[in-house]
Amino acid sequence: MSEAKHTILVICPTRHDKSELAFAHIVGNYKIIFQEYDETAFERILASGSIGNFEKKCPHHIINQLLNVCEAENITAVFSTDDYPGSIYAAIIASFKGLPGPAPAVVLGCQHKWYARRNQSRLVPRATPGYFLINPEMSNQHIQTFPVFVKPVKSYFSFLAGKVANAEQLQELITNKKMPDEFLYQFNWFLQQYGFEPRSSDFLAETILHGYQVTVEGYVYNGECHILGVIDSIMYPGTISFARFEYPSSLSEDVQNRMGAIAQQIMRGINFNNSFFNIEMMYNPESDEIYIIEVNPRMAAQFADLYEKVDGLNSFIAALDIAVGKRPNIKIKQGPFNVAASCIMRIFENKRVLKIPTAADIAKIKDLFPESRVFICINEGQLLSDQLQDGNSYLYCLLHLGARDRQELLEKFEYAKKLLPFIFSDV
């Protein structure tokens, strides 16, 4: 007798979801239903402060709509790689329907950076940097040592996050900058519903970390916590803007194992279950210390095909298996390449987009490098600043490649860039 076919609701699908779930070998015996969400709404809110016609829909109504979809489509699993609000909605729907997934309060405890730091300092104190909660309504913040890294307790990408050199800069930031109310509305509702104090306009000041940044990705299945891989985060020189993500990590096996142990301790300690997670960490080779940057209660969809290139298993397959209550069959070093990367094309001044590559241009890349993925993140005619960026640069394309080694990888990337005819003009 054949196994019953699961119908999976993908909430707030991203470009990576739609790209990877288009491959038949990933979907397999699963039927996928995308529950669309205006994925540019938050970007437009943060870029302009407001979008005017943004409707403050109560999450209660959205939850009911999602539950109605579950009934109408006979949904047997829910899934989201979207940081916010997709991952919290997926957890809530899974809870209502008795489906596999993390508890909503656990997801919120990761997404609110202050509550997350409190859990980390309790469970893995040696891996938790110094931190201080800042209330914008209080004038005296009592921070003694500068510089610090300041970020909202709830943000999107790296909006309003960065180094602060002194008390005057800090006061300027917290007095004149805030996350827009339209963005925080839903988050405060979630916090209230699940037992948290609904203060999401605060900031967190943290010790500045130095060293090698990585992402440790793993999953929990029925209480068993496993590490999938460690991915290096490589920056453009002299910046905090990502240049590429490389897998596998170049860090020593010992350091990676220690990172994995920290990740397992924190995820077990917060009772995270039946889902993927990824944790950004920093390793300082001078002090041999490892610190957590942040915990994300979702899979890192951008890395899915990197595992496939190196290990022979796209992480979407494992994530969907967990969503339906099935133990994933993990592979290691069974892929066709020794190294893979998500290479990020960006520039450091605002430009107008005159031309982007055509489908024929992308096809040339695919002919030369069949394993490649090309994600164009801009449209002709727009300013690069029209979409949310990291505050320091302007991302316009992602190019995923595999190679024998890192030298070949960089050579392939440089060659492929020449075949992608982007044209910009000064603003």
RODO-2510 file (C-alpha; in nm, 4 decimals, decimal comma):
residues 427
     n   res          X          Y          Z
     1     m     0,0000     0,0000     0,0000
     2     s     0,1426     0,3377    -0,0989
     3     e     0,1987     0,6074     0,1607
     4     a    -0,0764     0,8684     0,1875
     5     k     0,0100     1,1945     0,0161
     6     h     0,0576     1,4890     0,2512
     7     t    -0,0713     1,8357     0,1663
     8     i     0,1668     2,0978     0,3070
     9     l     0,0716     2,4612     0,3609
    10     v     0,3708     2,6888     0,3010
    11     i     0,3022     3,0158     0,4812
    12     c     0,4576     3,3421     0,3545
    13     p     0,6620     3,1687     0,0808
    14     t     0,9943     3,3276    -0,0114
    15     r     1,1757     3,3348    -0,3445
    16     h     1,3951     3,0483    -0,2248
    17     d     1,0885     2,8432    -0,1314
    18     k     0,9362     2,8855    -0,4740
    19     s     1,2656     2,8138    -0,6482
    20     e     1,3574     2,4984    -0,4582
    21     l     1,0058     2,3582    -0,4286
    22     a     0,9758     2,3688    -0,8059
    23     f     1,2086     2,0681    -0,8276
    24     a     1,0152     1,7425    -0,8391
    25     h     1,2772     1,5489    -0,6421
    26     i     1,2247     1,7843    -0,3487
    27     v     0,8469     1,7811    -0,3400
    28     g     0,8333     1,4043    -0,3907
    29     n     0,5101     1,2686    -0,2527
    30     y     0,3997     1,6041    -0,1136
    31     k     0,1394     1,8436    -0,2468
    32     i     0,2430     2,2036    -0,1817
    33     i    -0,0004     2,4910    -0,1315
    34     f     0,1449     2,8408    -0,1071
    35     q    -0,0419     3,0777     0,1235
    36     e     0,0650     3,4098    -0,0218
    37     y     0,1503     3,7137     0,1862
    38     d     0,2600     4,0567     0,0715
    39     e     0,6272     3,9772     0,1209
    40     t     0,7306     4,3327     0,0298
    41     a     0,4973     4,5013     0,2808
    42     f     0,7444     4,5098     0,5703
    43     e     1,0246     4,6195     0,3393
    44     r     0,8154     4,9104     0,2183
    45     i     0,7168     5,0018     0,5734
    46     l     1,0778     5,0062     0,6900
    47     a     1,2076     5,1868     0,3827
    48     s     0,9554     5,4720     0,4107
    49     g     0,8242     5,4537     0,7679
    50     s     0,4772     5,3717     0,6425
    51     i     0,3024     5,2657     0,3242
    52     g    -0,0148     5,4584     0,3903
    53     n    -0,2641     5,1942     0,2831
    54     f    -0,1151     4,9183     0,4970
    55     e    -0,4093     4,7608     0,6761
    56     k    -0,3458     4,6730     1,0389
    57     k    -0,5106     4,3341     1,0168
    58     c    -0,5480     4,1675     1,3514
    59     p    -0,3503     3,8400     1,3496
    60     h    -0,6623     3,6766     1,4952
    61     h    -0,8338     3,7186     1,1574
    62     i    -0,5299     3,5977     0,9638
    63     i    -0,5088     3,2902     1,1867
    64     n    -0,8754     3,2147     1,1158
    65     q    -0,8133     3,2532     0,7426
    66     l    -0,5229     3,0086     0,7634
    67     l    -0,7334     2,7613     0,9625
    68     n    -1,0039     2,7868     0,6962
    69     v    -0,7443     2,7031     0,4308
    70     c    -0,6373     2,4025     0,6369
    71     e    -0,9951     2,2749     0,6405
    72     a    -1,0674     2,3471     0,2755
    73     e    -0,7442     2,1907     0,1484
    74     n    -0,7193     1,9080     0,4028
    75     i    -0,3781     2,0350     0,5165
    76     t    -0,1674     1,7750     0,6994
    77     a     0,1442     1,9871     0,7638
    78     v     0,2452     2,3531     0,7862
    79     f     0,5830     2,4997     0,7035
    80     s     0,7561     2,8359     0,6692
    81     t     1,1108     2,9566     0,6124
    82     d     1,0028     3,3201     0,6462
    83     d     1,1546     3,4821     0,9544
    84     y     0,8570     3,7036     1,0286
    85     p     0,5638     3,6672     1,0307
    86     g     0,5706     3,3290     0,8531
    87     s     0,7472     3,1252     1,1211
    88     i     0,5198     3,2423     1,4022
    89     y     0,2028     3,1873     1,1984
    90     a     0,3232     2,8370     1,1071
    91     a     0,3859     2,7570     1,4741
    92     i     0,0420     2,8875     1,5732
    93     i    -0,1412     2,6902     1,3043
    94     a     0,0551     2,3743     1,3876
    95     s    -0,0433     2,4202     1,7520
    96     f    -0,4125     2,4684     1,6707
    97     k    -0,4187     2,1659     1,4393
    98     g    -0,2013     1,9350     1,6492
    99     l     0,0625     1,9140     1,3740
   100     p     0,4420     1,8887     1,4148
   101     g     0,6091     2,2205     1,4882
   102     p     0,7636     2,4320     1,7641
   103     a     0,5427     2,5934     2,0281
   104     p     0,4475     2,9542     1,9398
   105     a     0,5898     3,0890     2,2684
   106     v     0,9239     2,9218     2,1927
   107     v     0,9388     3,0862     1,8487
   108     l     0,8559     3,4262     1,9986
   109     g     1,1201     3,3746     2,2659
   110     c     1,3775     3,3457     1,9877
   111     q     1,2469     3,6342     1,7778
   112     h     1,2410     3,8879     2,0611
   113     k     1,6115     3,9538     2,1026
   114     w     1,5993     4,0445     2,4719
   115     y     1,4013     3,7363     2,5734
   116     a     1,6371     3,5334     2,3560
   117     r     1,9444     3,6745     2,5327
   118     r     1,7895     3,5981     2,8707
   119     n     1,7453     3,2341     2,7711
   120     q     2,0979     3,2177     2,6320
   121     s     2,2554     3,3690     2,9431
   122     r     2,0720     3,1087     3,1518
   123     l     2,1564     2,8080     2,9326
   124     v     2,4908     2,8936     2,7694
   125     p     2,6321     3,1887     2,9676
   126     r     2,9860     3,1555     2,8296
   127     a     2,8505     3,1871     2,4742
   128     t     2,6319     3,4903     2,5500
   129     p     2,7825     3,8368     2,4926
   130     g     2,7215     4,1168     2,7393
   131     y     2,3917     4,2924     2,6732
   132     f     2,1801     4,5749     2,8113
   133     l     1,8124     4,6527     2,7474
   134     i     1,7439     5,0125     2,6427
   135     n     1,4061     5,1743     2,6940
   136     p     1,3743     5,4725     2,4531
   137     e     1,1433     5,6462     2,7023
   138     m     1,4192     5,6634     2,9638
   139     s     1,6909     5,9278     2,9261
   140     n     1,9558     5,7705     3,1503
   141     q     2,0671     5,4383     3,0041
   142     h     2,3689     5,3693     3,2312
   143     i     2,5937     5,2202     2,9631
   144     q     2,9510     5,2556     3,0865
   145     t     3,1592     5,1145     2,8001
   146     f     3,1526     5,2133     2,4338
   147     p     3,1476     5,1250     2,1519
   148     v     2,8522     4,8857     2,1587
   149     f     2,6403     4,7167     1,8936
   150     v     2,2804     4,8384     1,9125
   151     k     1,9778     4,6729     1,7542
   152     p     1,6000     4,6785     1,8029
   153     v     1,4643     4,3885     2,0079
   154     k     1,2528     4,3121     1,7026
   155     s     1,3829     4,4065     1,3617
   156     y     1,3856     4,2954     0,9997
   157     f     1,7111     4,2289     0,8164
   158     s     1,9569     4,4718     0,9847
   159     f     1,7249     4,7725     1,0005
   160     l     1,8433     5,0255     1,2666
   161     a     2,1250     4,7934     1,3774
   162     g     2,4883     4,9006     1,3978
   163     k     2,7825     5,0168     1,6066
   164     v     2,7362     5,3116     1,8422
   165     a     3,0519     5,4945     1,9470
   166     n     2,9364     5,7034     2,2430
   167     a     2,6468     5,8094     2,4640
   168     e     2,5514     6,0986     2,2340
   169     q     2,5135     5,8683     1,9331
   170     l     2,3131     5,6259     2,1420
   171     q     2,0739     5,8973     2,2579
   172     e     2,0343     6,0213     1,9011
   173     l     1,9475     5,6719     1,7831
   174     i     1,6930     5,5832     2,0484
   175     t     1,5333     5,9294     2,0472
   176     n     1,4890     5,9756     1,6736
   177     k     1,4780     5,6209     1,5367
   178     k     1,2243     5,3484     1,5951
   179     m     1,0635     5,0567     1,4209
   180     p     0,7392     5,1802     1,2575
   181     d     0,4147     5,1070     1,4412
   182     e     0,2805     4,9231     1,1358
   183     f     0,5662     4,6748     1,1688
   184     l     0,5363     4,6246     1,5456
   185     y     0,1567     4,5968     1,5555
   186     q     0,1364     4,2234     1,4856
   187     f     0,4408     4,1382     1,6943
   188     n     0,2956     4,3059     2,0027
   189     w    -0,0275     4,1126     1,9507
   190     f     0,1647     3,7838     1,9384
   191     l     0,3589     3,8745     2,2522
   192     q     0,0401     3,9523     2,4457
   193     q    -0,1294     3,6304     2,3370
   194     y     0,1584     3,4106     2,4473
   195     g     0,2459     3,5580     2,7834
   196     f     0,5156     3,8158     2,7051
   197     e     0,5205     4,1823     2,7931
   198     p     0,4301     4,3605     2,4691
   199     r     0,7300     4,5913     2,4529
   200     s     0,8849     4,5594     2,1090
   201     s     1,0121     4,9167     2,0617
   202     d     1,3102     4,8737     2,2957
   203     f     1,6718     4,8372     2,1846
   204     l     1,9479     4,6028     2,2911
   205     a     2,3072     4,7210     2,3383
   206     e     2,5617     4,4401     2,3162
   207     t     2,9336     4,3803     2,3380
   208     i     3,0904     4,4094     1,9938
   209     l     3,2069     4,0711     1,8700
   210     h     3,5143     4,0038     1,6581
   211     g     3,6293     3,7062     1,4562
   212     y     3,4801     3,4612     1,2074
   213     q     3,1041     3,4690     1,1621
   214     v     2,9185     3,1498     1,0754
   215     t     2,5709     3,0022     1,0702
   216     v     2,5156     2,6747     1,2531
   217     e     2,2082     2,5029     1,1123
   218     g     2,0274     2,2059     1,2557
   219     y     1,6912     2,0554     1,3362
   220     v     1,4998     1,8952     1,6195
   221     y     1,2906     1,5877     1,5489
   222     n     1,0783     1,4490     1,8317
   223     g     1,3120     1,5998     2,0897
   224     e     1,6323     1,4828     1,9179
   225     c     1,8575     1,7749     1,8246
   226     h     2,0937     1,7324     1,5275
   227     i     2,3408     1,9645     1,3535
   228     l     2,3175     1,9740     0,9749
   229     g     2,6136     2,1965     0,8926
   230     v     2,8209     2,5078     0,9579
   231     i     2,8343     2,7781     0,6893
   232     d     3,0968     3,0547     0,6780
   233     s     2,9762     3,4148     0,6451
   234     i     3,2340     3,6114     0,4459
   235     m     3,2097     3,9907     0,4374
   236     y     3,3177     4,2474     0,1848
   237     p     3,6514     4,3799     0,3192
   238     g     3,6104     4,6503     0,5811
   239     t     3,2308     4,6151     0,5981
   240     i     2,9597     4,4134     0,7717
   241     s     2,7949     4,3397     0,4341
   242     f     2,7920     3,9742     0,3313
   243     a     2,9933     3,8838     0,0219
   244     r     2,9144     3,5108     0,0218
   245     f     2,8152     3,2153     0,2352
   246     e     3,0425     2,9110     0,1941
   247     y     2,9765     2,5499     0,2831
   248     p     3,1408     2,3602     0,4412
   249     s     3,3024     2,5896     0,6958
   250     s     3,6794     2,6353     0,6948
   251     l     3,6886     2,6385     1,0762
   252     s     3,8517     2,3444     1,2519
   253     e     3,6460     2,0374     1,3355
   254     d     3,6969     2,1078     1,7047
   255     v     3,5530     2,4592     1,6824
   256     q     3,2595     2,3395     1,4727
   257     n     3,1859     2,0638     1,7242
   258     r     3,1893     2,3151     2,0083
   259     m     2,9508     2,5370     1,8151
   260     g     2,7240     2,2403     1,7551
   261     a     2,7231     2,1565     2,1250
   262     i     2,6252     2,5154     2,2124
   263     a     2,3451     2,5055     1,9559
   264     q     2,2117     2,1779     2,0908
   265     q     2,2229     2,3000     2,4493
   266     i     2,0271     2,6166     2,3753
   267     m     1,7632     2,4506     2,1536
   268     r     1,7053     2,1683     2,3993
   269     g     1,6953     2,4148     2,6853
   270     i     1,4164     2,6231     2,5307
   271     n     1,2209     2,3079     2,4310
   272     f     1,2374     2,3814     2,0605
   273     n     1,0922     2,0866     1,8697
   274     n     1,0036     1,9467     1,5273
   275     s     1,1534     2,2124     1,3074
   276     f     1,4756     2,3465     1,1613
   277     f     1,6720     2,6258     1,3275
   278     n     1,9797     2,8286     1,2415
   279     i     2,2073     3,0125     1,4835
   280     e     2,4513     3,2842     1,3836
   281     m     2,7733     3,2626     1,5854
   282     m     3,1116     3,4337     1,6071
   283     y     3,4437     3,2610     1,6745
   284     n     3,7337     3,4706     1,8022
   285     p     4,0595     3,2843     1,7224
   286     e     4,2638     3,5065     1,9552
   287     s     4,0597     3,4224     2,2648
   288     d     3,9254     3,0888     2,1353
   289     e     3,5783     3,2058     2,2402
   290     i     3,2463     3,1364     2,0694
   291     y     2,9487     3,3706     2,1037
   292     i     2,5903     3,3552     1,9815
   293     i     2,4831     3,6425     1,7574
   294     e     2,1204     3,5368     1,7251
   295     v     1,8933     3,2330     1,7125
   296     n     1,6505     3,1950     1,4210
   297     p     1,3673     2,9417     1,4734
   298     r     1,3470     2,8392     1,1074
   299     m     1,5539     2,6843     0,8323
   300     a     1,8001     2,8973     0,6336
   301     a     1,6387     2,8557     0,2926
   302     q     1,9235     3,0388     0,1190
   303     f     2,1560     2,7488     0,2036
   304     a     1,9295     2,4631     0,0939
   305     d     2,0973     2,3865    -0,2368
   306     l     2,4465     2,4323    -0,0893
   307     y     2,3923     2,1147     0,1114
   308     e     2,2644     1,9439    -0,2014
   309     k     2,5780     2,0362    -0,3932
   310     v     2,8133     1,9063    -0,1209
   311     d     2,6177     1,6454     0,0738
   312     g     2,3657     1,5280    -0,1830
   313     l     2,0565     1,6346     0,0151
   314     n     1,8641     1,9560    -0,0293
   315     s     1,7628     2,0722     0,3192
   316     f     1,4071     2,1404     0,1988
   317     i     1,3596     1,7637     0,1741
   318     a     1,4574     1,7177     0,5383
   319     a     1,2479     2,0153     0,6509
   320     l     0,9346     1,8904     0,4738
   321     d     0,9868     1,5433     0,6193
   322     i     0,9957     1,6894     0,9711
   323     a     0,6844     1,8970     0,8976
   324     v     0,4863     1,5800     0,8223
   325     g     0,6276     1,3953     1,1234
   326     k     0,8835     1,1865     0,9376
   327     r     1,2444     1,1338     1,0454
   328     p     1,4720     1,2931     0,7817
   329     n     1,7286     1,0786     0,6027
   330     i     2,0421     1,2942     0,6240
   331     k     2,3320     1,2549     0,3813
   332     i     2,6933     1,3696     0,4286
   333     k     2,9500     1,4351     0,1530
   334     q     2,7538     1,2497    -0,1139
   335     g     2,7132     1,5463    -0,3480
   336     p     2,9061     1,6229    -0,6688
   337     f     3,1081     1,9158    -0,5248
   338     n     3,3506     1,9696    -0,2388
   339     v     3,2438     2,3287    -0,1728
   340     a     2,9441     2,5471    -0,2529
   341     a     2,8522     2,9092    -0,1970
   342     s     2,5784     3,1655    -0,2150
   343     c     2,7650     3,4573    -0,3746
   344     i     2,6154     3,8011    -0,3218
   345     m     2,6429     4,0740    -0,5829
   346     r     2,6122     4,4221    -0,4312
   347     i     2,7404     4,7749    -0,4698
   348     f     2,7973     5,0446    -0,2105
   349     e     2,6206     5,3481    -0,3530
   350     n     2,2643     5,4020    -0,4620
   351     k     2,1997     5,3602    -0,8342
   352     r     1,9113     5,3441    -1,0778
   353     v     1,8630     5,0064    -1,2451
   354     l     1,8722     5,0457    -1,6241
   355     k     1,9027     4,6821    -1,7289
   356     i     1,8895     4,3388    -1,5695
   357     p     1,9851     4,0037    -1,7247
   358     t     1,7304     3,8342    -1,9484
   359     a     1,6118     3,4751    -1,9306
   360     a     1,8566     3,3998    -2,2137
   361     d     2,1450     3,5464    -2,0092
   362     i     2,0548     3,3253    -1,7142
   363     a     2,0235     3,0241    -1,9445
   364     k     2,3867     3,0755    -2,0497
   365     i     2,4909     3,0500    -1,6849
   366     k     2,2880     2,7314    -1,6468
   367     d     2,4454     2,5813    -1,9601
   368     l     2,7948     2,6462    -1,8269
   369     f     2,7209     2,5643    -1,4626
   370     p     2,4154     2,3348    -1,4412
   371     e     2,4216     2,3365    -1,0615
   372     s     2,3832     2,7155    -1,0444
   373     r     2,0949     2,9151    -0,9035
   374     v     2,0475     3,2800    -1,0072
   375     f     1,8231     3,5063    -0,7989
   376     i     1,7785     3,8585    -0,9381
   377     c     1,6606     4,0852    -0,6566
   378     i     1,5843     4,4088    -0,8435
   379     n     1,3699     4,5381    -1,1298
   380     e     1,4498     4,7658    -1,4194
   381     g     1,3683     5,1315    -1,3607
   382     q     1,3816     5,1247    -0,9814
   383     l     1,6355     5,2751    -0,7468
   384     l     1,8365     5,0258    -0,5473
   385     s     1,7154     5,2097    -0,2369
   386     d     1,3525     5,1360    -0,3278
   387     q     1,3832     4,8031    -0,1520
   388     l     1,5083     4,7341     0,1977
   389     q     1,8854     4,6970     0,2150
   390     d     2,1330     4,6407     0,4977
   391     g     2,1965     5,0112     0,5518
   392     n     2,5516     4,9888     0,4177
   393     s     2,5183     4,8546     0,0628
   394     y     2,2773     4,7481    -0,2105
   395     l     2,2257     4,3809    -0,2928
   396     y     2,1035     4,3111    -0,6443
   397     c     2,1707     3,9436    -0,7246
   398     l     2,2502     3,6067    -0,5636
   399     l     2,4482     3,3453    -0,7542
   400     h     2,4807     2,9927    -0,6119
   401     l     2,7633     2,7711    -0,7377
   402     g     2,9512     2,4507    -0,6562
   403     a     3,3181     2,3706    -0,7187
   404     r     3,6109     2,1381    -0,6449
   405     d     3,7687     2,3928    -0,4132
   406     r     3,7411     2,7575    -0,3112
   407     q     3,9780     2,8801    -0,5819
   408     e     3,7670     2,7236    -0,8542
   409     l     3,4551     2,8568    -0,6848
   410     l     3,5801     3,2155    -0,6990
   411     e     3,6935     3,1717    -1,0588
   412     k     3,3504     3,0443    -1,1604
   413     f     3,1846     3,3337    -0,9798
   414     e     3,4017     3,5952    -1,1538
   415     y     3,3326     3,4383    -1,4933
   416     a     2,9586     3,4102    -1,4301
   417     k     2,9344     3,7753    -1,3217
   418     k     3,0611     3,8830    -1,6626
   419     l     2,7737     3,6955    -1,8263
   420     l     2,5103     3,8785    -1,6207
   421     p     2,4758     4,2231    -1,7842
   422     f     2,3491     4,4521    -1,5100
   423     i     2,3575     4,8208    -1,6041
   424     f     2,3188     5,1013    -1,3495
   425     s     2,3211     5,4794    -1,3681
   426     d     2,3971     5,7425    -1,1075
   427     v     2,1013     5,8816    -0,9178
***
